[in-house]
Amino acid sequence: MSTLAEIEAAIAQLPPAQWMEVRRWMDAHAPKATTGETFPPAGEFPDFLARQKALFGGRVLADSQAVLDEVRAERL
C-alpha cells in the first residue's frame, strides 16, 4: 500500500470534527507554489507614464480613436 493510500485511509477514519484540524495543518505546512512571475504588492501600481516615456520618448502618439477608425476603414 502506498503512503498516500495509507494517509487517505487514516483521514477517512477520523471523526468529522478532526478533519478541519488536519485541513488547517495542511494549509499551514503546504509548500508555496511559485510561478516565476512577480507582481507589485497590493496598492502599488507600475509607473505607466515612465514606461511610456521609456518606450516612445517624447513622441506624441495619435489619438487611439483615429487609429481605430483608420484600421477599420482599411478592412472594408
Secondary structure as UniProt FT lines:
FT   HELIX           3..13
FT   HELIX           16..29
FT   TURN            42..43
FT   HELIX           48..56
FT   TURN            57..58
FT   HELIX           64..75
//
